[in-house]
Amino acid sequence: MSPIPALSSFGRRRFIAGAALGAGAAVLGVTDAAAQVAVPPGASRFVPLPRQIRFADTRNPAEYPFGMLPDAIRVQITGREGIPDTATAVVLTITGVNRSEGNFLSVYPTGGARPEVSNLNMSFPLEAAANLTTVRLGQGGAVDVYAFAPSELIVDVAGYYEPVSEPVSEGRFTVLNDALRVIDTRATGVPMPGEVVEVFVTGAVPATASSVAINLTTTGTLAWGYFTCFPLDVETPPDSSNLNVNGPGETRAAAAIVKVTTDAQGRRGFKVFTYGGGHVIVDVAGYFTGSDAPASVNGLFVPVNPERVLDTRRPGQIGRLWPNWVVEAPVPGEGGVGAQAIVGNVTAVEARGPGFFTVFGAGLLLREVSNLNADVGNQTIANHFISRISTRGIAVYSQSGAHVVIDMAGWYIGQPAVPFRTYQNPPPPAAAPPWRIEIPALRSRNGQRVGWVSRVLNGPPDPIVDAGHTWHWTGTGFMGQAAHVGTFAHRTEAGAPVYNMHELRPGDEMYMYVDGRLGDRRRFRYRIVRTDLVLNVRESNSANAQKILRATRLHPGTTLSLIGCTLPNGLPTSLDHRIIVTGELVDWVEV
């Protein structure tokens, strides 16, 4: 993406444009039998443009025209740059420069209803982001680009799909068994602003491959800027982008489909231009066949209208993933039984923290590659992907946790793999304080208020409880552990927060809330099962502490105990004795 000039208004919204794709890990063999299979309706082969070409730019409508709709732009695809009227789908990069707060863009066929899918997400004003998109062409060979809120829009086209009626050699997609890293400049030094990095794929893909599907990652960026992929035999970077960053120190990933050419030394590859500087990491996910490949239907593309395959936010779904969790979803329709791979968009919503996401075939081997990278907690970010599928469908691994959304744009003909393993998700991580405790049945000292809420903190006990808070007894369990958790609060001092704790009865409930760090918003529910008294423990020493803690462990299982000072009859209060109200864990939910 070129530097942003002064903005101009377009109706009630403003728009812009840019690019991206994703790494998958899969396999695909072309069989003789596949060559004899009838071509399904809509099956198409990929045709790359000589280089990525800008088709629309809301910053410069005179040079890159588009049609205006109330909240979208319409981009004509066919009839330009040699794209025939018969083209079925287009591969393009959309770039948005956000003019609002949380925002998203959707690309869909002209004439169709806007689907419940997003292709690009932006979180803050002036954020520039790009993503690769594969979309079916609509009425008149056009697509519409919708913006939820004001944004500049840029649309760059990398290639298109044209229909075929018989097995073909060129333009079929082959997914590699494992995504292959072909360059990582962290081993050689960070590319400087304006530098062009040559990326060679000789040995990674056949010499006749026409294009490669890659995941382009940058880390340790030096400044605001963008990265552009273009063929080896093109001298000047095109006026387009594949990956955008918004400042120094960022880690971002984007997918791209890049035409492969040969340099003077006979090496096959492409170039990456970095406007602002930053490391360049390229993983090859697969390639499109050249003219020397055997004729087959295997790897032909079947476009579909954008379809949501997975959304963990929906009722009945797994919910927001925890660190190191895997979620699976079946592939709907004919693709579930007649595809080797699918193409689509993967979105992480409300990331729990920095981390990466990997898309792979359900029940297949999980490799250490990434399709998507989150920089910070609570981020929403998307990337294009092509991934192998199995007869069980598609899966996503999350390093740090998030909601996950998968939208499918089409599939590549072939056989789904046979799954051979099941992933067991680990328990969510334990959460140390700060927490928030709530006991609805606990009355205030004067009895005028029912229900008590307090912060629970770690540290030296006296400053915490003297400030009216609740102390997490050092050495007892954390939320999320199968352990006994001990807490202590004043009965008569600091506002007498637990003055009437002796009134609590079996069956009353206690709630403990994790404070939401890194997106952890669990609520643990406990039901009171017993009340105990421990006498003659006034002196502060290890022996007396152990007597008190033993009482918190009298009930088996996972428990929460509230401890306070007491008279021997349980009423307030004496420093000589302790009252312990214990509840057992009933369940937990994320709220």
C-alpha positions as CSV (number, residue, x, y, z in Angstrom):
1,M,0.0,0.0,0.0
2,S,1.3,3.4,-0.9
3,P,1.5,6.2,1.6
4,I,-1.9,7.6,2.4
5,P,-2.7,11.0,0.9
6,A,-5.3,13.5,2.2
7,L,-8.7,11.9,2.5
8,S,-11.7,12.7,0.4
9,S,-15.4,12.0,1.2
10,F,-17.5,9.4,-0.6
11,G,-21.2,9.7,0.6
12,R,-21.6,9.0,4.3
13,R,-18.6,6.7,4.5
14,R,-15.0,6.6,3.4
15,F,-13.1,3.7,2.0
16,I,-9.6,2.3,0.9
17,A,-7.9,-1.2,-0.3
18,G,-5.0,-3.9,0.2
19,A,-4.1,-7.7,0.5
20,A,-3.1,-11.3,2.2
21,L,-3.4,-15.6,2.3
22,G,-2.7,-18.4,4.8
23,A,-0.5,-21.4,5.3
24,G,-2.0,-24.8,5.6
25,A,-0.5,-28.2,6.1
26,A,-1.8,-30.9,3.8
27,V,-1.1,-33.3,1.1
28,L,-2.5,-34.2,-2.2
29,G,-1.5,-36.8,-4.7
30,V,-2.7,-36.7,-8.3
31,T,-3.9,-40.1,-9.3
32,D,-4.6,-41.6,-12.7
33,A,-8.2,-42.3,-11.5
34,A,-8.6,-38.6,-10.7
35,A,-7.9,-37.7,-14.3
36,Q,-11.0,-39.7,-15.4
37,V,-13.5,-38.2,-13.0
38,A,-16.2,-36.0,-14.5
39,V,-15.7,-32.3,-13.9
40,P,-18.2,-30.9,-11.3
41,P,-20.2,-27.9,-12.3
42,G,-18.4,-24.7,-11.5
43,A,-15.0,-26.3,-11.3
44,S,-12.3,-23.8,-12.3
45,R,-8.6,-23.4,-12.7
46,F,-6.5,-20.6,-11.4
47,V,-4.9,-18.0,-13.8
48,P,-2.5,-15.6,-12.2
49,L,-2.1,-12.0,-13.5
50,P,1.4,-11.0,-14.5
51,R,1.6,-9.2,-11.2
52,Q,-0.8,-8.0,-8.5
53,I,-2.8,-5.1,-10.0
54,R,-4.8,-2.4,-8.3
55,F,-8.5,-2.3,-9.4
56,A,-10.0,0.1,-6.9
57,D,-8.8,2.8,-4.4
58,T,-11.2,5.1,-2.7
59,R,-8.3,7.6,-2.1
60,N,-7.8,7.9,-5.9
61,P,-11.1,7.2,-7.7
62,A,-10.0,8.9,-10.9
63,E,-7.2,6.4,-11.5
64,Y,-8.8,3.4,-9.8
65,P,-12.6,3.7,-10.3
66,F,-15.4,1.9,-8.4
67,G,-19.1,2.1,-7.9
68,M,-20.6,3.7,-4.8
69,L,-23.3,2.1,-2.7
70,P,-24.7,3.4,0.6
71,D,-22.2,1.4,2.7
72,A,-20.0,-0.4,0.2
73,I,-18.2,-0.1,-3.1
74,R,-18.7,-2.2,-6.2
75,V,-15.6,-3.3,-8.1
76,Q,-15.9,-4.6,-11.7
77,I,-13.5,-7.6,-12.1
78,T,-14.3,-9.1,-15.5
79,G,-13.4,-7.3,-18.7
80,R,-10.3,-5.7,-17.1
81,E,-6.6,-6.8,-17.4
82,G,-7.6,-9.7,-19.6
83,I,-10.1,-11.3,-17.1
84,P,-12.8,-13.0,-19.2
85,D,-16.5,-12.7,-18.7
86,T,-16.6,-16.4,-17.9
87,A,-14.4,-16.1,-14.8
88,T,-16.1,-17.7,-11.7
89,A,-14.1,-16.2,-8.8
90,V,-11.3,-13.8,-8.1
91,V,-8.3,-13.8,-5.7
92,L,-7.8,-10.3,-4.4
93,T,-6.2,-8.4,-1.5
94,I,-8.4,-5.9,0.4
95,T,-6.7,-3.3,2.5
96,G,-8.6,-1.1,4.9
97,V,-7.4,2.1,6.7
98,N,-9.8,2.5,9.6
99,R,-11.5,5.8,10.2
100,S,-13.4,4.7,13.3
101,E,-13.0,2.3,16.2
102,G,-13.8,-1.4,15.9
103,N,-14.5,-2.2,12.2
104,F,-14.7,-5.0,9.7
105,L,-14.9,-5.5,5.9
106,S,-16.8,-8.1,4.0
107,V,-16.4,-9.0,0.3
108,Y,-19.2,-10.8,-1.4
109,P,-20.7,-11.4,-4.9
110,T,-22.6,-8.5,-6.5
111,G,-26.3,-9.1,-6.5
112,G,-26.2,-11.4,-3.5
113,A,-27.2,-10.7,0.1
114,R,-24.4,-9.6,2.3
115,P,-23.3,-12.7,4.2
116,E,-22.6,-13.1,7.9
117,V,-18.8,-13.2,7.3
118,S,-15.9,-10.8,7.7
119,N,-12.8,-10.8,5.6
120,L,-10.8,-8.2,7.5
121,N,-10.9,-6.8,11.0
122,M,-9.6,-3.5,12.4
123,S,-9.4,-2.4,16.0
124,F,-8.3,1.2,16.3
125,P,-8.4,4.5,14.3
126,L,-6.0,4.8,11.4
127,E,-5.1,1.1,11.6
128,A,-4.0,-0.2,8.2
129,A,-4.6,-3.9,7.6
130,A,-4.7,-6.2,4.6
131,N,-6.0,-9.7,3.8
132,L,-6.2,-12.0,0.9
133,T,-9.7,-12.9,-0.2
134,T,-11.1,-15.5,-2.6
135,V,-14.6,-14.6,-3.6
136,R,-17.1,-15.8,-6.1
137,L,-18.0,-13.3,-8.8
138,G,-21.5,-11.9,-8.9
139,Q,-23.8,-10.2,-11.4
140,G,-21.9,-8.7,-14.2
141,G,-18.6,-10.1,-13.0
142,A,-18.3,-7.8,-10.0
143,V,-17.9,-7.9,-6.2
144,D,-19.0,-5.6,-3.4
145,V,-16.8,-4.6,-0.5
146,Y,-18.8,-3.6,2.6
147,A,-17.4,-1.6,5.5
148,F,-19.2,-1.7,8.9
149,A,-17.9,1.8,9.8
150,P,-16.0,4.5,7.9
151,S,-12.8,3.2,6.2
152,E,-10.7,3.8,3.2
153,L,-10.7,0.7,0.8
154,I,-8.2,-0.6,-1.7
155,V,-8.7,-3.7,-3.9
156,D,-5.7,-5.4,-5.6
157,V,-6.2,-8.5,-7.8
158,A,-3.7,-11.3,-8.0
159,G,-5.6,-13.7,-10.3
160,Y,-8.9,-15.3,-11.2
161,Y,-10.5,-18.7,-11.7
162,E,-12.0,-19.7,-15.0
163,P,-14.3,-22.7,-15.6
164,V,-13.2,-25.8,-17.3
165,S,-15.2,-28.7,-18.8
166,E,-12.5,-31.4,-18.9
167,P,-9.4,-32.4,-16.9
168,V,-6.6,-29.8,-17.3
169,S,-2.9,-29.5,-16.6
170,E,-2.5,-25.9,-15.6
171,G,-4.0,-24.0,-12.6
172,R,-4.8,-26.9,-10.3
173,F,-3.8,-26.5,-6.6
174,T,-1.6,-29.0,-4.8
175,V,-1.3,-28.7,-1.0
176,L,2.1,-29.6,0.5
177,N,2.2,-32.3,3.2
178,D,3.7,-29.7,5.5
179,A,4.0,-26.0,5.0
180,L,7.7,-25.4,4.1
181,R,9.6,-22.4,5.4
182,V,11.8,-21.1,2.5
183,I,13.2,-17.9,4.1
184,D,13.5,-16.4,7.6
185,T,15.6,-13.3,7.7
186,R,16.0,-13.5,11.5
187,A,19.0,-15.8,10.7
188,T,20.6,-13.1,8.5
189,G,19.5,-9.7,9.6
190,V,16.5,-7.5,9.4
191,P,15.7,-6.0,5.9
192,M,15.9,-2.2,5.9
193,P,13.3,0.3,4.7
194,G,13.0,0.1,0.9
195,E,14.9,-3.2,0.6
196,V,13.8,-6.0,-1.8
197,V,14.2,-9.5,-0.5
198,E,14.5,-12.4,-3.0
199,V,12.6,-15.6,-2.1
200,F,13.5,-18.8,-3.9
201,V,11.2,-21.8,-4.0
202,T,13.4,-24.1,-6.1
203,G,13.2,-27.6,-4.6
204,A,10.1,-26.7,-2.6
205,V,7.7,-26.8,-5.6
206,P,8.0,-28.3,-9.1
207,A,9.9,-26.2,-11.6
208,T,6.8,-25.8,-13.7
209,A,4.6,-24.4,-10.9
210,S,2.9,-21.3,-12.0
211,S,2.2,-19.7,-8.6
212,V,2.7,-20.4,-4.9
213,A,0.3,-20.0,-2.0
214,I,2.3,-18.6,0.9
215,N,2.0,-17.2,4.4
216,L,4.0,-14.0,4.7
217,T,5.0,-13.1,8.3
218,T,6.9,-10.1,9.6
219,T,8.2,-9.5,13.1
220,G,10.4,-6.9,14.6
221,T,9.1,-4.2,12.2
222,L,11.1,-1.0,12.2
223,A,8.3,1.5,11.3
224,W,4.8,1.9,9.7
225,G,4.8,0.3,6.3
226,Y,3.8,-2.5,4.1
227,F,5.2,-5.6,2.3
228,T,4.5,-6.4,-1.4
229,C,5.2,-9.7,-3.2
230,F,5.9,-9.6,-6.9
231,P,7.6,-11.9,-9.6
232,L,11.4,-12.1,-9.9
233,D,11.3,-10.8,-13.4
234,V,9.5,-7.6,-12.5
235,E,12.0,-4.8,-11.5
236,T,9.7,-2.3,-9.8
237,P,7.3,-3.2,-7.0
238,P,3.7,-2.8,-8.0
239,D,1.5,-0.2,-6.4
240,S,-0.1,-2.7,-4.1
241,S,0.4,-4.5,-0.8
242,N,0.1,-7.9,0.7
243,L,0.8,-7.2,4.4
244,N,0.5,-3.9,6.4
245,V,1.9,-2.9,9.7
246,N,1.2,0.1,11.9
247,G,4.5,0.8,13.7
248,P,7.7,-0.6,15.1
249,G,7.9,-3.9,16.9
250,E,4.8,-5.6,15.4
251,T,4.3,-9.2,14.4
252,R,1.8,-9.7,11.6
253,A,1.0,-12.4,9.1
254,A,-0.9,-12.4,5.8
255,A,-1.5,-14.9,3.0
256,A,-0.6,-14.3,-0.6
257,I,-0.8,-16.1,-4.0
258,V,2.3,-15.0,-5.9
259,K,3.3,-15.8,-9.5
260,V,6.6,-17.6,-9.7
261,T,9.2,-16.7,-12.4
262,T,12.8,-17.5,-13.2
263,D,15.8,-15.2,-12.7
264,A,19.0,-15.1,-14.8
265,Q,20.6,-17.9,-12.8
266,G,17.6,-20.2,-13.4
267,R,16.2,-19.9,-9.9
268,R,12.5,-20.0,-9.4
269,G,10.9,-17.6,-6.9
270,F,9.5,-14.1,-6.3
271,K,10.5,-10.9,-4.5
272,V,9.2,-9.1,-1.3
273,F,9.5,-5.3,-1.0
274,T,9.5,-3.9,2.5
275,Y,8.5,-0.2,2.7
276,G,9.2,0.4,6.4
277,G,11.6,-2.5,7.2
278,G,11.1,-5.7,9.2
279,H,11.9,-9.4,9.1
280,V,10.5,-11.5,6.2
281,I,9.4,-15.0,6.9
282,V,7.8,-17.1,4.2
283,D,6.0,-20.5,4.5
284,V,4.9,-22.2,1.3
285,A,1.5,-23.9,1.8
286,G,1.2,-25.2,-1.8
287,Y,1.4,-24.4,-5.4
288,F,-0.6,-24.2,-8.7
289,T,0.3,-26.6,-11.4
290,G,2.0,-25.5,-14.7
291,S,1.4,-26.6,-18.2
292,D,3.7,-29.6,-17.9
293,A,1.6,-31.3,-15.2
294,P,-0.6,-34.3,-16.2
295,A,-4.2,-33.5,-16.9
296,S,-6.6,-34.1,-14.0
297,V,-9.5,-32.6,-12.1
298,N,-7.7,-33.0,-8.8
299,G,-7.0,-29.5,-7.4
300,L,-9.6,-27.7,-9.5
301,F,-11.4,-25.0,-7.5
302,V,-15.2,-25.0,-6.8
303,P,-16.3,-21.6,-5.5
304,V,-19.2,-21.2,-3.1
305,N,-21.0,-18.2,-1.7
306,P,-19.3,-17.3,1.6
307,E,-20.4,-19.8,4.3
308,R,-19.7,-19.8,8.0
309,V,-18.3,-23.2,9.0
310,L,-17.4,-22.5,12.6
311,D,-18.2,-19.7,15.1
312,T,-17.3,-20.6,18.7
313,R,-19.4,-17.6,19.9
314,R,-22.6,-19.3,18.9
315,P,-24.8,-21.2,21.4
316,G,-23.9,-24.8,21.8
317,Q,-20.3,-24.3,20.6
318,I,-17.2,-24.9,22.6
319,G,-16.9,-21.2,23.5
320,R,-13.7,-19.2,23.6
321,L,-10.7,-21.4,23.3
322,W,-8.2,-21.6,26.1
323,P,-4.4,-21.8,25.6
324,N,-3.4,-24.9,23.6
325,W,-6.9,-25.9,22.7
326,V,-8.1,-27.4,19.4
327,V,-11.6,-27.0,17.9
328,E,-13.0,-29.0,15.0
329,A,-15.9,-28.4,12.6
330,P,-17.3,-30.5,9.7
331,V,-17.0,-29.1,6.2
332,P,-20.6,-28.6,4.9
333,G,-22.0,-29.7,1.5
334,E,-20.1,-31.5,-1.3
335,G,-16.8,-30.2,-0.1
336,G,-17.1,-32.4,3.0
337,V,-16.8,-35.5,0.8
338,G,-15.2,-34.3,-2.4
339,A,-12.5,-31.9,-1.3
340,Q,-8.9,-32.3,-0.4
341,A,-8.6,-28.8,0.9
342,I,-10.8,-25.7,1.5
343,V,-10.1,-22.0,1.1
344,G,-11.5,-19.4,3.4
345,N,-10.9,-16.9,6.2
346,V,-10.0,-17.6,9.8
347,T,-10.7,-14.9,12.4
348,A,-9.6,-14.8,16.0
349,V,-11.9,-12.8,18.2
350,E,-11.1,-11.5,21.7
351,A,-7.7,-13.1,21.8
352,R,-6.6,-14.0,25.4
353,G,-3.1,-12.8,24.7
354,P,-0.3,-12.7,22.1
355,G,0.0,-16.0,20.2
356,F,-0.6,-17.9,16.9
357,F,-3.3,-20.0,15.3
358,T,-2.9,-23.0,13.0
359,V,-5.5,-24.3,10.6
360,F,-5.2,-28.0,9.8
361,G,-7.2,-31.1,8.9
362,A,-9.3,-32.4,11.8
363,G,-7.5,-35.4,13.3
364,L,-4.3,-34.9,11.2
365,L,-0.9,-34.0,12.5
366,L,-0.6,-30.6,14.0
367,R,2.6,-28.8,12.7
368,E,4.4,-25.8,14.2
369,V,3.3,-23.3,11.6
370,S,1.0,-20.4,11.9
371,N,-1.9,-19.0,9.8
372,L,-2.7,-16.1,12.1
373,N,-0.8,-14.1,14.7
374,A,-2.3,-12.0,17.5
375,D,-0.1,-9.3,19.0
376,V,-2.1,-8.3,22.1
377,G,-4.9,-9.5,24.3
378,N,-8.5,-8.8,23.3
379,Q,-7.4,-8.4,19.6
380,T,-9.7,-9.4,16.7
381,I,-7.7,-10.3,13.6
382,A,-8.3,-12.4,10.4
383,N,-6.3,-14.1,7.7
384,H,-7.0,-16.1,4.5
385,F,-6.0,-19.8,4.5
386,I,-5.9,-22.9,2.4
387,S,-5.9,-26.1,4.4
388,R,-6.1,-29.8,3.9
389,I,-9.3,-31.3,5.4
390,S,-10.1,-34.8,6.7
391,T,-13.4,-36.8,6.7
392,R,-13.9,-35.1,10.1
393,G,-13.5,-31.7,8.7
394,I,-11.3,-28.7,9.6
395,A,-9.5,-27.9,12.9
396,V,-7.9,-24.8,14.5
397,Y,-5.2,-24.8,17.2
398,S,-4.9,-21.7,19.4
399,Q,-1.6,-21.0,21.3
400,S,-3.1,-18.4,23.6
401,G,-6.8,-18.8,23.2
402,A,-9.6,-16.8,21.5
403,H,-13.0,-17.2,19.9
404,V,-12.5,-18.7,16.4
405,V,-14.5,-18.1,13.2
406,I,-14.0,-19.9,9.9
407,D,-15.7,-18.7,6.7
408,M,-15.4,-20.9,3.6
409,A,-15.2,-19.4,0.1
410,G,-14.7,-22.7,-1.9
411,W,-12.9,-26.0,-2.1
412,Y,-10.3,-27.9,-4.2
413,I,-11.4,-31.2,-5.7
414,G,-9.8,-34.3,-4.2
415,Q,-10.2,-36.8,-1.4
416,P,-10.4,-35.8,2.3
417,A,-7.7,-37.4,4.4
418,V,-8.4,-40.1,6.9
419,P,-8.0,-38.8,10.5
420,F,-5.8,-40.8,12.8
421,R,-5.8,-39.0,16.1
422,T,-8.0,-37.1,18.6
423,Y,-6.7,-34.1,20.4
424,Q,-7.5,-33.8,24.1
425,N,-7.7,-30.2,25.3
426,P,-5.9,-29.5,28.5
427,P,-7.7,-27.9,31.5
428,P,-7.8,-24.1,31.4
429,P,-4.9,-22.6,33.2
430,A,-5.1,-21.8,36.9
431,A,-5.7,-18.1,37.7
432,A,-4.0,-16.4,40.7
433,P,-5.6,-13.3,42.3
434,P,-6.8,-10.6,42.0
435,W,-10.3,-12.1,42.1
436,R,-13.7,-10.8,43.1
437,I,-15.8,-12.8,45.7
438,E,-19.6,-12.5,45.9
439,I,-21.8,-14.1,48.6
440,P,-25.5,-13.1,47.9
441,A,-26.8,-14.4,51.2
442,L,-24.3,-12.6,53.5
443,R,-25.9,-9.7,55.4
444,S,-24.1,-6.5,56.2
445,R,-23.4,-5.7,59.9
446,N,-26.6,-3.7,60.4
447,G,-28.6,-6.1,58.3
448,Q,-29.8,-3.4,55.9
449,R,-28.0,-4.9,53.0
450,V,-28.0,-8.5,51.7
451,G,-25.1,-9.5,49.5
452,W,-21.4,-9.0,49.8
453,V,-18.8,-8.3,47.2
454,S,-15.0,-7.9,47.8
455,R,-11.7,-7.9,46.0
456,V,-9.5,-10.8,46.8
457,L,-5.7,-10.0,46.7
458,N,-2.4,-11.6,47.2
459,G,0.3,-10.2,49.5
460,P,0.9,-9.3,53.1
461,P,-2.5,-9.9,54.9
462,D,-2.7,-6.9,57.2
463,P,-2.6,-4.1,54.6
464,I,-5.1,-6.0,52.5
465,V,-7.8,-6.7,55.1
466,D,-7.3,-3.4,56.9
467,A,-8.3,-1.7,53.6
468,G,-11.5,-3.7,53.6
469,H,-10.5,-6.3,51.0
470,T,-10.2,-10.1,51.3
471,W,-6.8,-11.8,51.6
472,H,-6.0,-14.9,49.6
473,W,-4.3,-17.1,52.1
474,T,-0.7,-17.6,50.8
475,G,0.0,-21.2,49.8
476,T,-3.6,-22.2,49.2
477,G,-5.0,-23.0,45.8
478,F,-5.8,-20.8,42.8
479,M,-9.0,-20.6,40.8
480,G,-9.0,-23.4,38.2
481,Q,-6.9,-25.8,40.3
482,A,-8.3,-29.0,41.9
483,A,-7.3,-27.6,45.3
484,H,-8.5,-26.0,48.5
485,V,-8.6,-22.2,48.4
486,G,-8.4,-20.2,51.6
487,T,-9.5,-16.5,52.1
488,F,-9.7,-14.2,55.1
489,A,-11.5,-11.0,55.9
490,H,-12.3,-8.8,58.9
491,R,-15.5,-9.3,60.9
492,T,-15.6,-6.1,63.0
493,E,-12.8,-3.9,61.6
494,A,-12.5,-2.1,58.2
495,G,-16.2,-1.9,57.7
496,A,-16.9,-5.3,59.2
497,P,-17.3,-7.0,55.8
498,V,-18.1,-10.5,57.0
499,Y,-19.6,-9.7,60.4
500,N,-22.6,-12.0,59.8
501,M,-20.7,-14.9,58.2
502,H,-22.0,-17.2,61.0
503,E,-25.5,-16.9,59.5
504,L,-24.4,-18.7,56.3
505,R,-26.0,-22.1,55.9
506,P,-25.4,-25.2,53.8
507,G,-26.8,-24.6,50.4
508,D,-26.0,-20.9,50.2
509,E,-23.7,-20.1,47.3
510,M,-20.4,-18.3,46.9
511,Y,-19.1,-16.9,43.6
512,M,-15.5,-16.2,42.7
513,Y,-14.7,-14.2,39.6
514,V,-11.4,-14.0,37.8
515,D,-10.5,-10.4,37.1
516,G,-10.3,-10.8,33.3
517,R,-6.6,-10.5,32.7
518,L,-5.7,-11.9,29.2
519,G,-9.4,-12.4,28.6
520,D,-10.0,-14.8,31.5
521,R,-13.5,-14.1,32.7
522,R,-14.4,-17.3,34.6
523,R,-16.9,-17.4,37.4
524,F,-16.6,-20.3,39.8
525,R,-19.7,-21.3,41.8
526,Y,-19.4,-22.9,45.2
527,R,-22.2,-24.3,47.4
528,I,-21.6,-24.1,51.2
529,V,-21.3,-27.5,52.8
530,R,-20.0,-26.9,56.3
531,T,-19.0,-24.4,59.0
532,D,-16.1,-25.2,61.4
533,L,-14.6,-23.6,64.5
534,V,-10.9,-23.7,65.3
535,L,-10.2,-22.6,68.9
536,N,-7.1,-21.1,70.6
537,V,-5.1,-19.9,67.6
538,R,-4.5,-16.3,68.7
539,E,-0.7,-16.5,68.4
540,S,0.6,-16.0,64.9
541,N,2.8,-19.0,64.2
542,S,3.2,-21.9,61.8
543,A,1.5,-24.4,64.0
544,N,-1.7,-22.3,64.4
545,A,-1.7,-21.5,60.7
546,Q,-1.7,-25.2,60.0
547,K,-4.5,-25.9,62.4
548,I,-6.6,-23.3,60.5
549,L,-5.7,-24.7,57.1
550,R,-6.5,-28.3,58.1
551,A,-10.0,-27.1,58.8
552,T,-10.3,-25.8,55.2
553,R,-9.4,-29.3,53.9
554,L,-12.0,-31.3,55.9
555,H,-14.3,-31.5,52.9
556,P,-12.8,-33.5,50.0
557,G,-12.5,-32.1,46.5
558,T,-12.2,-28.6,45.2
559,T,-13.3,-26.1,47.9
560,L,-13.3,-22.4,48.8
561,S,-13.2,-21.4,52.5
562,L,-13.9,-18.0,54.0
563,I,-12.1,-17.5,57.3
564,G,-12.8,-14.9,60.0
565,C,-12.2,-14.3,63.7
566,T,-14.8,-15.5,66.2
567,L,-16.0,-16.2,69.7
568,P,-16.3,-19.8,70.6
569,N,-20.0,-19.8,69.7
570,G,-19.4,-18.4,66.2
571,L,-20.5,-14.8,66.9
572,P,-18.2,-11.8,66.4
573,T,-15.5,-11.7,67.6
574,S,-12.3,-12.7,69.3
575,L,-8.7,-12.9,67.9
576,D,-8.4,-16.2,69.8
577,H,-10.5,-18.3,67.5
578,R,-11.4,-18.7,63.9
579,I,-14.6,-19.6,62.0
580,I,-14.3,-21.3,58.6
581,V,-17.2,-21.5,56.1
582,T,-16.4,-23.9,53.3
583,G,-18.1,-24.5,50.0
584,E,-17.6,-27.1,47.3
585,L,-17.1,-26.3,43.7
586,V,-20.4,-26.8,41.7
587,D,-19.3,-25.5,38.2
588,W,-17.6,-22.7,36.4
589,V,-18.6,-20.7,33.4
590,E,-17.0,-17.9,31.4
591,V,-19.1,-14.7,31.7
